[in-house]
Each structure stands twice: as structure tokens, then as C-alpha cells.
Amino acid sequence: MSEVQTRPPIGMEAATEVRKDLPIVLVAAAALIDADNRVLICKRPEGKSLAGLWEFPGGKVEPGESPEAALVRELREELSIKACETCLCPFTFASHTYEKFHLLMPLFLLRKWEGEIVSTVHPEIEWVRPNRLSRYPMPPADLPMIPQLRDLLS
């Protein structure tokens, strides 16, 4: 009888293992998409971790809060817009181990919101074509989502 070898599914070979000593941090993010299929990205402010890198808007999910509710709150606080939970379309997620925590980040698509986007936190925001997102330095957790957005919107 031959020995059965188990291998991870194709594409999962490099999956990150969660270290048991690290807390899991849940963050919700949105890919805001305009009528020209451009995606909004925001530059992280000085004084925050990963300062100067570009990211999708969003933030930490507070205890007792759903990712959708957190995202509606964060978009109001960071970009001065009103988003409806039912307009948030789950798209993909990131799972990434940083030095002090493991990040789990669902990414939602958002095409409709109320109000004019005005950044209250980020020093810069930009509308970027999906095929140009890789030109912007982003946190490691965001990088795997770029090809997915490019394939969807190009």
C-alpha cells in the first residue's frame, strides 16, 4: 500500500499561518469605484504605522460592530460621505501576518454613496485606474487585492 501525501490546494502553498501568540485584528476596507472604473486610494498620514503608504479607505471594526457598520462609520469619519450597508458588495479579503498582529480585512466594493468626498484624515487621496494601482506603494496586506480589482474593472 502506498503512502498518501497531502499537499495544500494549488495556489495555497504560500498561505500565511496565523501565529497563536498574535491577536487577530479585524479591519474593513472599501474599494470606492467611480463612473470611469477608477478606484479611490488614500495615503496613510504621518505618525501612523505604515505612514506614507497608499491604502483602501476603511478602519478597525469595533467590538459589537459588523464590518459593514464599521465601514459606513469609517467612510463618514475619513471621507465625509454617507454609504449604505446594502450598497457594500463583499469582494475579497486579506489575511496577513504583521509583526505584532494578524490582519483580517474584508474588502467591499462601493459604487454609490452620498456627498462629496473630502478627506479629513489622509493627506492625499487619488482616483487610480486599476492597471496603475501597482505603481503606488501599499501595505503588504493590500497587494494581493490589486490584481483582483484590475481583473474585475479592466
Secondary structure, DSSP 8 states (H G I E B T S, - for coil): ---------TT-TT-----TTS-EEEEEEEEEB-TTS-EEEEE--TTSTTTT-EE-SEEE--TT--HHHHHHHHHHHHH--B--GGG-EEEEEEEEE-SS-EEEEEEEEE---BS----SS-S-EEEE-GGGGGGS---TTTTTHHHHHHHHH-
